[in-house]
Amino acid sequence: MPGALVDTNILVYAYQADGADPRSKVAKEVLAGFVLAGGGFVSVQSLSEFSSVCLTKVRPPLAPGKVRGVVDDLEQAFTVLAPTAGTVKAALSGVEKHRLSFWDAMVWAVAKENDLEEVLSEDFQEGLEIEGVRFRNPLRP
């Protein structure tokens, strides 16, 4: 399926309150591109992690109502993919066969399960491909 799964870190950079980090501008452009052209996917895992980071780690933290509004916006703009028990089992295979951390393996498994060819994230080796899923860091200069 054409399109890309957008990982949590891209979402966080796009919604940082101060936008001082240069990655923030690039992340906003990436998300805007998907809003205009379509083909963007996010996982329930990424929405959960995004919410947690925005409530606790982003400075200043976002209010729960603001985070809820952003999640609503993301749900409207992107196709949201939910994991299943099969996703967890596939992730465990990814841990075993490809030495991924469990949460990174979940990202990979959601993409693979939904026939997505690409994951946008800064957490993986640029250009890495695992069983048909390619990882790209759009924030890389």
C-alpha angles and dihedrals in degrees: 000000000000116000139063138261110235113217126219097259092060090052093048094050091049093054102040107136099227099035090208093133108088089222088066093070093048092047090051090051091050092052092044090053090057092046090055100038103026124220096110121134133184128186128229085241091059093047089051094047091044091053093049094048093047092050097046116015108031113090115253093023117231120244115252091246091054091049090049089052092051091049088051089052092048091048089055095046101041138041106251115219120204123207122234134198085269089057090055091050091048089050090052088053088051090053091050101040102031103027093237121156111254096253092046088048089054090055090049093046093051090051093046094045090053095045093245114158098203142044119195109213142126091219098078134063108274111258094008111152123197119184093330098320114113123200121216131180107213090184093064114112 
